[in-house]
Amino acid sequence: MLRPEQMSKVSVTGAKRFMDDVIEATHELNLLDVSDYDGSWEGFSQGTPVEGAETASDKLVTVRSLESILDVDEEDAGPTRIVTDEALEAELAEVRAEVNELDDRRDELRDELRSIQEDIDAVEPFADLGIDLDLLSGYDTLQVAVGEGDRDDVEHSLVAADSVEAFEIHEGDDVFAVFAYPADGAGEDALDEALVGTDFSTYDVPESQSSPEEYVGELRHRKQQLESRLTTVDDELEEVKIDAAGFLLAAEEQLSIEVQKTEAPLSFATTENAFVAEGWIPTERYTQFASALRDDVGQHVEVEEIQRASFTSDGQEATREQVPSGTGGEPTAADGGADEPEARADGGSVVTKNDDPPVVQDNPGAVKPFEVLVNAVSRPKYSEFDPSVFVFLTFPVFFGFMIGDLGYGIIYTAIGYYLYSRFEDRPAFRSMGGITLFAGAFTILFGILYGEIFGLHQLGALIWGGHPPMEKGLSPAGISWAIGWLVVSIFVGIVHLNIGWILDFFEVAEHHDLKHAVLESGSWLLMMNGLWVWIFSQHVASAKPAFLFTLFDGTGAAPESNQQYMQAMFELGFNGFPATVGLVGLGAFAVGFVLLAIADLAEVVEFLNVLVNVLSYARIGAVLLAKAGMALAVNLLVFGAYQHDGEIHFLIDHGPQWVVEHYGAEAIMFGGLFHGGAALFLVGIVVLILGHALVLTLGITSAGLQAVRLEYVEFFGKFYEGGGREYEPFGYDRKYTTED
């Protein structure tokens, strides 16, 4: 559970004439994660693709291009089918011809539509002028410019221009036309020269004998015709998609399998007569793999387990477990030739790159969904602890504690169930559904303990007689709860970070030695625990917040009616460690500091992390109070509320008048929209729905993200690097094709 499945390096050696049979059998087993040959063996070279590889690759490119054109996805698959080479050749050619013809027609129509739209955009400004297009060009002596800009600036420039003898401006709403008669001796560009430097952008005058309005109308009519024809082509393509989608998906799968098989030798070491293939396989599956391969190919192949992987954190080979005898013999050239590789000192031979073993996370079913949160950072290295189980144990608790509401929890659980049950074929969505299910369940649990449903206290009155065993601490009388949750969050942080550094301690001890573990991880453990023991000790108590010593001995104020529950939760008889214990804690901190300096002097500058990292967990209590305060604000606006003996009560069973009669008008915090007449009642319904929807959403974005942050930044940062390689066995899980 904390470690991935153990992996073994396997060597498959055989005569080259049986290589195709080995590839076929290995592909069918779908177990071997093939490693690439590193070129280190004298006399061996990288294998070449099997005949037909290029043809299969070209067909695969064609199929994927057709799928892209038709916008085919897996929902269009239909039933599984057998795809023969003959059917693939004939049907693919037919579909390709039809789709390419329709796609070419569609491209032509789109290009023409684009051109028509450009013409419309160019002519529309002239329609604003109300002047026929043939009147804006074709003069021998008169020069015309049409555009938009600053009319006054243009007019001043024309008046001052020596090259223009006379001019007239015709103005529309957004554009205007300038008609100018050039002075004697002025050239054909007299008007253009006069407009240089002015705020004026010219338009090219379209060639047409009709009015701009008529021309725009003609263009728009043409556009409608083209759009109609384009719709027809799209419909025809949709029909082709319906008919051919299943075939294309099946063809893609079949061709992908062919390409895999034909290109497999590229990873092999080969001679003229022999081949050697190596790769990783789960150790417990080795016997199955070797037996199945020998059953299929017989004595023409030699299968050997050459290594059971154990690696240091930096990826260098450190130890190798003894491979049990009988798992395989010495790899020799299967054709009896002299192509035998150099033997390793341990009796095995490795001819492929010294690649790290792939990682297959080994977690029970309930923990599986939480792998997606771990892998979002990075897949664990083979040498690392997999933190998925710790995320499973802590993330839902953090989230549920921060939200803590029966109503919200039921909604989160329903969302999680929907995602988990609806997206069985989409692992990421299914995993998020599982995570949401657990988070929703703990939100329900804490909601019951808090006695809240959508921020209302009616649940506490129904189940706990008005005094639930826990409170969030928003009322004046419950302030001790609020302070208590912040301190409890600190305790949670201390425990969580201890686990992280303890895991790092074991990792360093395993991959290096106990000395390194004490220096690199033990130093941080001593510093953190020593510092916080001192903080919660009576040493220099006057300089520390008083609630550190009163909160857990019962002197932290609690309402009389709730005293028994405060005793159960916080009255532990603890009023701080003795001053002597605090001094011991300081000593432990100093020892840890010295050990850290010995291990890595550069890390000494980060010694305050033992304080800052723990304080970061106070966000758990802070988000709890923030989300509770938002729900309180929504309910206060809608229902109204009053205070009595330091407790807040919503105006659900009684109206404002009842409160005035019993406790006076000063007890009312807000009368509530529901008590303000019919119009305000309707407004109250909107506020109630939208307000709680906002709290529900922010619960995900704040509580969820803060819980994830604590896992990623604070917890993972102590022992986890990631960077593991995913196990990708040579094979294919068929979805659209069948061989039966």
N, C-alpha and C positions, 0 to 999 in steps of 0.2 A: 504493500500500500504506500509506504514512504519511498520505496524504490521502484523503478520500472521493471518490466519483465527482463529476466536475464537473457542476453543475446549471445549466440555462438557464431564464430566465423566458420563457414563451411566451404570446402573445396570440392568441386565436381570436375573430374578428369576423365577424358575419354578419347577414343579414336575420332578423327574429324568426320569420317563418313557417317557416324552416328550422332553428329552434333544437332541436326534438325530434329531427331527424335528426342534428344535431351531437352532442347528448347521447348518443344511441344509439351512434353511431360511437366517440365518446370513451370511453364506458363499455366497449365491446368491446375497445378497445385497451389499457385498464387501464395507462395511462402517466402521465397528467396529475394531479399533486398540486394540486388547485384551491385558489386563494387567494380570500379573501372580498373583495367590493367594499367600499371604504372610504367611499363616499358623497361623494367629492370632486368629481365631474364635474357641472357645471351641466347640467340637462336630463336627467340619467340617474338612475335610482332602482334600488333593490334589486329583483331579479326576484321573481316570485310562483310558488308551486309549481304544477306542471302539474295539470290536472284529474284527480282520482282519488287524489291524495296522501293526503288524510285517510282515505279508505276503506281504502287499502292499509295505512296506519299502524294503524288500528283492528283490521284483520284480523291484522296482525303481533303486536299486543299479545295478541289472543285466542290465537293459536298458541303464543306463548311461555308464556302462562298454562296452557294445556293441557299443554305439555311439562313445566312445573314440577309440576303435579298428578300427572302420570304418571311423573315422574322419568326422563325420556327423556334419553339422552346419545348421543354420536356412534357408540358401539359398536352401537347399535340401528338404524343407518341402513338396512342392506340395500342392494340395487342402486340405481344412479341411475335417475331416471325423468323423464319429461316431465310438467310440471304445467301444465295448461291452465286458463284462467279459469273455464270451466264446471265442470271437475272440482274446482277449488279451492273454488268456491262451494258445490257440493252436498255434497262429502265433508266439508268443514270443518263445515258445519251439522250433519251427522249425528254426527260425532265429538264436537262440542261438546255436543250434547244428551245423548248417552249418558254422557260423562264428567261433565258437570255434575250429572246425576241421581245417578250413583254417588257423586260427591264429596259431594253434599248428604246422602245416606244415611250416608256414612262420618262426616261431621261430627256428624250427629244421634246416631249410635251412640257416638262418642267423648265427646260431651257427657253422654249418659246414663251411660256408664261412669264418667266423672269424678264425676258426682253419686252414683252407687252407692258408689264408693270413699270419698267423703266421709262417706256414711252409715255405712259399715263402720267407718271411723276413729272416728266419733262414738259408736258403740254398743259397740265392743270394750272400753272401760274399764268399762262396766256389767256385762259378762260376768264381769269379774274379781271383782265384788261377790257374784255368785250370788243376786241378788234380782230377782224379776220386775219388769219395767218399770212395770206398772200399780200396783205397791205404792210407787212412788217419787213419785207425784203424785196429785192429786185429792182431798186431804183438806180438810175445812172448818176445823178448828182446828189440825191438826198441820202444821208447816212442815218441808220437806225440802231439803237441799242436798247435791249429790254433786260431788266433785272430788278434787284431789290437793294435798298440801302437808305442812306440819309438824303432825302430829296433836296433839302436846303443846301447841303454841302455840294451836291451835284450842280444845282442851279448856280451857285456862286462861282464854281469852277468854269462853267460854260460862259458866264458873263465875262469873266476875266480872260478867257482864252482868245488869242489872236487868230487861231486857226478856224474858229467858228463865227460865221457872219450872223446867223440867226438860228434859233432853236425853239422847239415847243415840247412840253412835257405832258403826256397823257397818263393819268394816275388811276390805279385800281385800289383795292383794299390793301393788298400786301406788296404789289409790284407796280412799276411804272415804266413807260416807254419814252425814250428821248429821240425826237426827230430833229436832226441838225443839218443846216445848209452850210457847207464849208466855205471859207473865204477864198478869194482868188489866189491861186498858187498853192493852196493847201492840198495835201495828198489824200489818198484813199483812207488813211488812218487818222484823219483829222479829229473825228469824234473820240476815238480810242485814246489818242494822245491827250485830249482835253480832260478825259476822265481819270487819267493816271493820278494816283494818290488820293482819290476820293473814296468815301465809304459807299462803294457800289459793286455788287456782284452781278455779272451778266449771265444770261441764259442763251443757249443756242436756239435759234428759231427753227422749229420743225418745218419740213417741206410738205405743205398741204394747201389745196385751194379752198378748203372748207373753213368754216368758223371753228375756233378752238373747242366750243361746246359740242359741235357735231363730231369733231375729230375724237374728242374724249369719249363720246358716246359710242363711236365705231370701235374704238379700242376696248372699251368695257364689254361690248357685245362679243368681240372676238375672245376676250378673256373668259367670258362665261362658256363659250363653246369649247375652249381648250380645257377648262375645269371639268366640264361634263365628260369630255373624252378621257381625261385623266382619271376620273372616278370609275369609268368603265374599265380602264386598264387595271386599276387597283382591285376592282371586283374580280376581274379575271385572274389576277395574281393570287387573290384570296382563295379562289376556287382551286387553283393549282396547289396552294399550300394545304388545303384540307385533304386533297387527294394524295399529295406526295410527302407530307410531313412525317408520317410513320415510316415510310421507306427511307427518307433521308436520315432520320435519327438512327435507324437500324443499320444503314449503310455506313454512317460515320463510326458507329461502334465496331462493326465488322472490320472496316479498314484500319481503325485505330489498333485493333488486335493484330492485324496483319503487319502493320508497321512496327509494332512492338516486337513481334517475333522476328521479322526480317532484319531489324537493326540491332537485335540483341548481341550478335557477335562483335559489335564494336567495343564491347566491354570485356571481351575474352582475350586471353593470351593464346596465340595459335602458332602452329608450325604447319608444314605441308601435310602432316599426317595426324596431328593431335591438337587438342585444345584443353585449356584449363579455365574454369570459371569459378569465381569466389564471390561470396556475399554473406550477409547476416541473416540469421533466422532465430526466432525464439528458441531457447535451449530445449524447452519441454516439447517442441515440435520437431526436433531433429530426427528422432527415430521414425516418426511418421513420414518425414520428408525422404530420408534415405531409403526406407522400405518401399515407398511408393515409386521412387525413381528406379530402383533396381527391378521392381516388378514390371515396370513399363519398358525398360531398356535392357534389362538382363545384366550379364556380366561384362557388357561392353563399356560400362561406366564405373568409376571408382568414386565413392562419396566418403569424405572424411571431415570430421569435426576437428578443426585445427586450433581453435582458440575459444575459450569462454572469457568474455571481456571483463576486465576491471581496469579502469583508467583513473589517472589523477585528474585534478580539476583543470590542469592546463592541457589536457588531451594527450599527454605522453603516456606511453604504455608503462605500467608500473608492475603489475603482477598478473599472472595468468593461472587460473585454476587448472589443476591436473585434469586432463580429459580422460575419462574412464577408458580402459583398454577395451578394444573390440568395437569402438565407434568408427573406426576407419583405419586403413593401412597407410603405408608410405605412398605418397602420390608419385606415380611413375607414368611414363608415356604409355598410354593404353594400346598403342599399336605395336608395342614391343621394340620400338626404335630407340635411338639414343637421345631422345628429347627430354630426358629426366631433369627436372629443375634442381637447383642447389638446395640441399636440406638445411633447415634451420637448426639451431642448437637445441631447441625443445622438441625436435622430432617432427615438427610440422613444416609447412612452407606457405609463405604469403607472397603473392606476386602482384597483388593489387595495391592501390594507394592505401596508406596507413590511415584510413578513414575511421572516425569515431563510430561506434555502434549506434544504430538508430534507436529511438526511444519509443517504447510502447508503454504508456502509462497504465499502471496496474491498480485500479481503484474499484471498490465495490459499486454496485448500481446506484445507490443513493448519492455517492460522491461524484460520479461521472459527470453530471451537469456542470459541476464547479471547475472542471478542467478547462472550460472555455474562458473563465476569468483568469486562470493561471496562464494559459496559452496566449491570451491577449497581450501579455507582457512578453513572453517568449516560452517556448517549450522547454521543460527542464532538461539539463544536460544528463547524460547517462550516469555521471558521477555524483549528481546532486540529489538531495531529498526532494521529493515531489510534494509541494505544499498544499495540494488540492484538499487533503483531508482537514487541514487546519482552517482553510477558507470555508469549507463545509461546516465546521464547528463554530466559527466565529462570525462570518459575514451575516447570516440570517439573524443571529442574536443581536448584533449591532443594529441592523436595520429595524428589526421588530421593536427593540427597546426605544429607539429614537422616535418611531411613529406611535406605537402602542395604542391602537384604537381598533375596536372590534369592527366597526363599519368599513374603515379603510382596509383592514386586513382581509375582510371577506371579498372586497373588490380586487385586491391584489391577488388573492388566491384564485379567483375566477379567471383573471387575466392569465395567470400562470397555467391553469388547467387548459385553457383554450390554446395557448401556444404549445404546450406539451403534447396535447392530443391531436391537434390539427396539422402540425408540421412534422409528421413522423419521418418524412423523406428529406428534411432539412435539419441536419444535426445542430447547427448553431441556434436556430429558433427554438428547437426542442430543448436544448440545454438552457437557454434563457427562460423558457417556461418552467423547467425544473427548479431553477434558482428562485424564480418569482413565487413558485408554490411554497418553498421553504420559508422565504422571507415573509410571505403573507401569513403562513401558519404562526410564525413567531409574533407577527404584528397582532394577530388575534389573541394569542396567549397573553401578551403584555397588555393588550386592550382590556381583557377580562380582569387582570390584576389591578390595572389602573381604574377599572370601572367606567370606561368611557366608550361611547359609540358616536362617531362623528362629532367628537368634542363635547358631547352632552354627558352629564353625570347620572342620567336615569339608570344606566346599567349598574352603576355602583349601588344605587338605592334598591334595585331589584334583586341583585345577587348578594350584596354585602351589607344590606340594611343601612345604606347611606355612608358607610365608612369602609371603603375598599382597603386592602392590605398595603397598597402603594398609592402615592399621589405624585403628580408631576411638579407640584410646587409653585403654581401660579397665584394662588390666593395668599393674602397677607399672612394668614394663620399657618400656611404650609411652606413658608420660606425655607424652613430647615430641610424640607425635601429637596428643594432646588439646589441648595448648597451641597446637600448630601450626594445628589446625583453627579455633581461636578467632581467631588472627591472620589466617588465610586469609579468614575471614568478614569481617574488617575490610577487607581488600583488595577483596573482592567489593563491599562497601558503597561504597567509594571509587569504583570503576569504575561501579557502578550509578547513583550520585548524579551523577557527572560527566555521564553520558548524559542524565539528566533535566535538568540545568541547561543543557547544550549545546542540547537541544531547545528549551528556553525562550529561549535566546539567539537562535536562528534565528527563533522565532515573534515575539519582540519586535522584532527587526531588520526583519522582513517587514512587520509591522503598524504600526510606528512608524519608527524609524531606528536606525542603528548606535550613536549616542550613548546612546539609552535602553537598548539591549541591553547595552552595556558597563557602564552604571551599575546596571541592575537584575539582570542575570544574571551578567555578567562579575565583578561584585564578589563574589558567592557562590563562583564558581569559584576566584578568587584566594584567598579566605579559606580554603576547605576544603583545597585542594591545598597551599597554603603551610603551614597548620597541621600537616598530616599529614607533609609533608616534614620539618618541624622535629621532630616527634615521633620519626620514624625516623632522625634524625641524631645524630651524636656530641656535639652541643652540649648541655652539662649532662647528659652520659650517666649520671653517677653518681646522678642524681635520677630516672632512668627504669628500668623493669623490665629486668633483664639479658637476659631471653629475647628482647627485641626485636632484640638484636644477636648473640646466640649461636644462635638457632633456625635461621637460614638459612646459617650458615657451618660447620655440622657439629659444633660443640662442644656443642650441645644433645644430651644423652645419648640413645643409641639402642642396643638390644641388638646385640651383635656380629653375630649371624646375620642381622640385618635391616639392617645398615649400608648395603648397596648400594642398598636401596630408599629409605632415608632420604636417601641422597645424590641419588637421582634426583628425589625429591619436594622436599626442603627445602634441600639443601646447594648453594646457588646462589652461594656465595662472597660473600654479602652480610652485612656486619656493621655496617650503618648508613651513612647518607650522611655525608660529611665535615662537620665543624662549620661550615665556610664555607657549604656548601650549606644547612645548617639555618638559618643567619642570613639567607640569601637567601629561604628559605621564610617566615621571620618577617616579612621586608620585604614579600613578596607579600601576606601576611595583613593587614599594616597598610594597604597600598594598597587592598586590597579593602574594608577597614573604612571608609576615607575615602570611597570611591566609593559604598558603601551609604548612608553618612550624607548624601551629596549627593543621592542618588536619593530617599530617604525616611528622614528622621531617626527616625521612629517605629519603623522596623524594626531599628534598631541594637540594641535591647534583646534581639533574638533572635540575636545574632551567635554565641552558643555552639551554635546548631543545627548548625554545621559539625562540631562534636565529638560532640554527642549523637546526631545522625542516623546518623553512621557507626558509633558504638558500638552502635546499635540492631541492626546486622547481626550482632553477636556472638551473637544468639539462634539463628542458623543452627547454629553449633558447639555451643551449649548444648543445643538440641533433639536434635542428633545424639547427644550423650553421654547425654541423658536417656532417649531411646528405646532406645539400645543397653544402657543400664543396666537398664531394665525387662526386656528380653529376656534379659539375663544372669541377673537374679534368678529368672525363671521356670525357666530351664534349670538353674540352680544348685540350686533346690529339687527339681526332678524327677530330674535325672541325678546331681547331686553334682559336685564339682570339687576340684582340688588346685592348688597353686602350685609351680612349679619354675623357678628362675632368673628370677623376676619375671614369668613367663608363667602364664596361667590355662588349665588343661586340664580339660575335662569328663570325667566317669567313664563314658564310653561303651564304649570298647574294654577297659577294665580296671575292677575293683571296688576298694573301699577297701582290702582286704587287700593287693592288689598294690602300692598306693601306700605302705602302711605298710612293706612289705618293702623297697622300693627307696629311698624318700625319708624314711621316718619318719612317725609319726602327726601330727606338727606340720604337715606339708605339706597335710593334708586341710582344705579350707574347710568342706565339708558333705558328709555321706555320701550324700545323695540318697534320695528316696522310693522310687525303683526298686530300691534295694539294701536296703530295710528289711522285706522279707517280702511275702506275697501281699496282705494288706490295704492296706499302704502303697503297693504297686504300683498298685492300683486307684485310690487317692487321687491318686497321681502322674499317672495318665492324665487325671483330671478337671482337676487343676491345669495340666497341659500344654495341654489344649485351651482351657480358659477363660482361662488366662494369656496365651496368644498371641492369642486372640480380642480380649482387652482391649488388648494392644499394637497390634494391627492397627487397632482402632477409634480409639484415641488417636493413632495415626499420622495419621489424617485430621483429627481435631479439634485436634491440636497442630501437627504439621508443616504440614498444609494451611492452617490458619488463620494461622500465623505467616508462611508464604510469602505468603499473600494480604495480610496486614497490611503487609509490606515493600513490596509493589507499591502498595497503596492509599495508605498514610500517608507513607512515605518517598519513593517514586519519583514517584507521580502528583502529590504535593504540590508538586513543583518546577516543573511546567509545565502541569498539566492541570486544567481546571475542569469540563468537561462541560456539559450542558444543551442539547445538540443536539435537533432535532426529527426524528422518524421520518418517513421517506418513506411517504406513504399515498396512493397513486394512486387516482383515481376509477375504480372498476371492482370486479370481484368474481371471485375464484377459485372456480369451482363445484366442490362436493364431492358434493352429493346430487341435483343436477338436471342435465339435458342438454337441449340444444335440437335434437339430431338425432333 
